Amino acid sequence: MFVFLFNKVHHLCPNTSFLFARRGQFNAASLGLQARVRPFPLLIATGGGYVGYDQYGRYKDRQLTKIGVEVPPRIANDTQVALYKTIPTRLLSRAWGRLNQVELPTWLRKPVYSLYIWTFGVNMQEAAVEDLIQYRNLGEFFRRKLKPAVRPVCNSHCVISPADGKILHFGRVRNCEVEQVKGVTYSLETFLGPHTWAEAINYEEDPSSFQDLLVTKEGNELFHCVVYLAPGDYHCFHSPTDWRVAHRRHFPGSLMSVNPGVARWIKELFCHNERVVLSGEWTHGFFSLTAVGATNVGSIRIYFDKELRTNSPRYSKGSYNDFSYLSNNNQEGVSMRKGEHLGEFNLGSTIVLLFEAPHDFTFNLKAGQKIRYGEPLGTM
């Protein structure tokens, strides 16, 4: 029937055949255009849609939080974490470190530092050197010292804040899991690594878990506190108590951001990132301070440890380097006094305290509060 009608039309209007031909060509051309999909615009559109959807979900979470509804954290899946790790943060951090050492022309120092001060709310009235012209490069400005009187050390409490920053989380360690922020945990054993110095400790009871290895005295419990240093904060950190540092363990790793938003998003963030674990003893047993690296903070410096080198170009995944401060001539390790200078970051990052204390130890803190070096964390 269709063939008959086509022949009839072609007989009456012989010139219509080119329309069918052209239409066929047009359809083929259309198919060709559809086949030539531009990958970059498609990637941008897809990525933009995903980001928009994700931000809308976070906006709804914030609105629910404002009215008092507790919203569970959005945890990144393995694919998202793997994609994040493909960003060359270690290379970028080394480049940033070299840039920080470039001496700035005198005329450029004040506008550059003033912009940073305005952006991150730096209080230069507390700096030992207020004159911006005196800082030859960004590194010197980031590592500026404070006036002696602006951070009095609290002597009435046994543990003080080691740095200026924000309290992300604190409390007791339970079931070998530590909370980096509320609802997001990491493994205590993965974070600290194997407890290879355990044979040197006399336990009152046989340890049955990794957490028990750290608690050396009956009636004690394990506590933790996380302090986040923002880019505008004072970047040095100090000894939080009187203690003896016996061991250093350096974990090379990623340098992902450790700001509170990312800490709520990536589970075991602190275990992924490069970190330096200092461990030893205080009057109540085990005590450790861990400096966690972050994006643009590959440089972690410990003042009494000249051998430490962080953010090296190559490392083996899951590896760590141990160093003992004990020797035949020094059985005490490195003695640190409360408030004594301990180390510094290149920018902002995180300090994690893990320590053994009697069960009646209490923190005098609130999650999210700002704290300054020298202020009390808790006491018995």
Backbone hydrogen bonds, N-H to C=O, Kabsch-Sander energy under -0.5 kcal/mol:
donor,donor_aa,acceptor,acceptor_aa,energy
5,L,1,M,-2.2
6,F,2,F,-2.4
7,N,3,V,-2.4
8,K,4,F,-2.0
9,V,5,L,-2.6
10,H,6,F,-2.5
11,H,7,N,-2.0
12,L,8,K,-2.2
13,C,9,V,-3.2
16,T,13,C,-1.8
17,S,14,P,-1.0
18,F,15,N,-0.8
19,L,16,T,-0.9
20,F,16,T,-1.2
21,A,17,S,-2.1
22,R,18,F,-3.6
23,R,19,L,-2.9
24,G,20,F,-2.4
25,Q,21,A,-2.4
26,F,22,R,-3.0
27,N,23,R,-2.7
28,A,24,G,-2.3
29,A,25,Q,-2.6
30,S,26,F,-2.7
31,L,27,N,-2.6
32,G,28,A,-2.2
33,L,29,A,-2.5
34,Q,30,S,-2.4
35,A,31,L,-1.9
36,R,32,G,-1.6
37,V,35,A,-1.8
42,L,38,R,-1.6
43,L,39,P,-2.5
44,I,40,F,-2.7
45,A,41,P,-2.8
46,T,42,L,-2.7
47,G,43,L,-3.0
48,G,44,I,-2.9
49,G,45,A,-2.2
50,Y,46,T,-2.3
51,V,47,G,-2.8
52,G,48,G,-2.6
53,Y,49,G,-2.4
54,D,50,Y,-2.7
55,Q,51,V,-2.8
56,Y,52,G,-2.1
57,G,53,Y,-2.0
58,R,54,D,-2.1
59,Y,55,Q,-2.4
60,K,56,Y,-2.2
61,D,57,G,-1.9
62,R,58,R,-2.3
63,Q,59,Y,-2.1
64,L,60,K,-2.2
65,T,61,D,-2.4
66,K,62,R,-2.1
67,I,63,Q,-1.1
68,G,65,T,-1.6
69,V,64,L,-2.7
70,E,68,G,-0.5
71,V,69,V,-0.5
75,I,73,P,-0.8
76,A,265,W,-3.8
81,V,77,N,-2.2
82,A,78,D,-2.5
83,L,79,T,-2.5
84,Y,80,Q,-2.2
85,K,81,V,-2.2
86,T,82,A,-0.8
86,T,83,L,-0.7
87,I,84,Y,-1.4
89,T,87,I,-2.9
92,L,88,P,-2.5
93,S,89,T,-2.4
94,R,90,R,-2.2
95,A,91,L,-2.3
96,W,92,L,-2.5
97,G,93,S,-2.3
98,R,94,R,-2.1
99,L,95,A,-2.3
100,N,96,W,-2.1
101,Q,97,G,-0.7
101,Q,98,R,-0.8
102,V,99,L,-1.4
104,L,136,R,-2.8
108,L,105,P,-1.3
109,R,105,P,-1.1
109,R,106,T,-0.5
110,K,106,T,-0.7
112,V,108,L,-1.9
113,Y,109,R,-2.7
114,S,110,K,-2.5
115,L,111,P,-1.8
116,Y,112,V,-1.8
117,I,113,Y,-2.7
118,W,114,S,-2.4
119,T,115,L,-2.4
120,F,116,Y,-2.5
121,G,117,I,-1.2
122,V,117,I,-1.2
124,M,122,V,-1.0
126,E,123,N,-1.2
127,A,124,M,-0.8
128,A,145,K,-2.8
130,E,128,A,-0.5
132,L,130,E,-0.6
134,Q,131,D,-1.4
135,Y,132,L,-1.3
136,R,134,Q,-0.8
139,G,100,N,-2.3
141,F,137,N,-1.6
142,F,138,L,-2.8
143,R,139,G,-2.0
144,R,141,F,-1.3
147,K,126,E,-2.6
150,V,147,K,-1.4
151,R,148,P,-0.6
154,C,374,G,-2.3
159,V,378,G,-1.3
160,I,240,P,-2.5
161,S,375,E,-2.9
165,G,371,I,-2.8
166,K,228,Y,-2.3
167,I,369,Q,-2.6
168,L,166,K,-0.7
168,L,226,V,-2.3
169,H,226,V,-0.8
171,G,224,H,-1.9
173,V,222,L,-2.8
174,R,177,E,-1.3
177,E,174,R,-1.8
178,V,186,Y,-2.7
180,Q,178,V,-0.6
180,Q,184,V,-2.2
181,V,184,V,-1.2
184,V,181,V,-2.1
186,Y,178,V,-2.2
188,L,176,C,-2.6
191,F,187,S,-2.0
192,L,188,L,-2.3
193,G,189,E,-2.6
196,T,194,P,-1.9
198,A,195,H,-1.5
200,A,197,W,-1.3
201,I,198,A,-2.0
203,Y,201,I,-0.7
204,E,216,T,-0.8
213,L,209,S,-1.4
214,L,210,F,-0.8
214,L,211,Q,-0.9
215,V,211,Q,-1.0
216,T,214,L,-0.9
220,N,217,K,-1.7
221,E,357,A,-3.0
223,F,355,F,-3.1
224,H,171,G,-2.5
225,C,353,L,-1.9
226,V,169,H,-2.8
227,V,351,I,-2.9
228,Y,166,K,-3.1
229,L,227,V,-0.5
229,L,349,S,-4.2
230,A,228,Y,-0.6
233,D,230,A,-1.9
235,H,142,F,-0.7
237,F,343,G,-2.7
238,H,162,P,-2.6
239,S,340,E,-2.6
243,W,241,T,-0.6
243,W,336,M,-2.0
244,R,281,E,-2.7
245,V,334,V,-3.0
246,A,244,R,-0.6
246,A,279,S,-2.1
247,H,279,S,-2.1
248,R,323,F,-3.0
249,R,277,V,-2.4
250,H,321,N,-2.8
251,F,249,R,-0.6
251,F,275,R,-2.9
254,S,272,H,-2.3
262,V,259,N,-0.7
263,A,259,N,-2.4
264,R,260,P,-1.5
265,W,261,G,-0.6
265,W,262,V,-0.7
266,I,262,V,-2.6
267,K,265,W,-0.6
268,E,185,T,-1.1
269,L,266,I,-1.1
271,C,268,E,-0.8
272,H,268,E,-1.2
272,H,269,L,-0.7
273,N,269,L,-1.6
274,E,254,S,-2.6
275,R,251,F,-1.9
276,V,291,A,-2.2
277,V,249,R,-3.2
278,L,276,V,-0.6
278,L,289,L,-2.8
279,S,247,H,-2.4
279,S,277,V,-0.5
280,G,287,F,-2.5
281,E,244,R,-1.9
282,W,285,G,-2.8
283,T,242,D,-0.5
285,G,282,W,-1.8
286,F,214,L,-0.6
287,F,280,G,-2.0
288,S,354,L,-2.0
289,L,278,L,-2.5
290,T,352,V,-2.5
291,A,276,V,-2.3
292,V,290,T,-0.6
292,V,350,T,-2.7
293,G,274,E,-3.2
294,A,297,V,-0.6
297,V,294,A,-2.9
300,I,298,G,-0.8
301,R,344,E,-2.4
303,Y,301,R,-0.5
303,Y,342,L,-2.1
305,D,302,I,-1.5
306,K,304,F,-0.7
308,L,305,D,-0.6
319,S,316,S,-2.2
321,N,250,H,-2.4
323,F,248,R,-2.3
325,Y,246,A,-2.4
326,L,246,A,-0.6
327,S,330,N,-2.7
334,V,245,V,-2.6
335,S,333,G,-0.6
336,M,243,W,-3.1
339,G,239,S,-3.0
340,E,337,R,-2.3
342,L,237,F,-2.2
343,G,237,F,-2.1
344,E,301,R,-2.0
345,F,235,H,-1.9
346,N,299,S,-1.0
350,T,292,V,-1.3
351,I,227,V,-2.7
352,V,290,T,-2.4
353,L,225,C,-2.9
354,L,288,S,-1.9
355,F,223,F,-2.2
356,E,286,F,-3.0
357,A,221,E,-2.4
359,H,219,G,-1.3
361,F,358,P,-2.1
362,T,379,T,-2.5
364,N,377,L,-2.8
368,G,167,I,-3.6
369,Q,366,K,-1.9
371,I,165,G,-2.9
374,G,161,S,-2.0
375,E,372,R,-2.2
377,L,159,V,-2.7
378,G,159,V,-1.2
379,T,362,T,-2.0
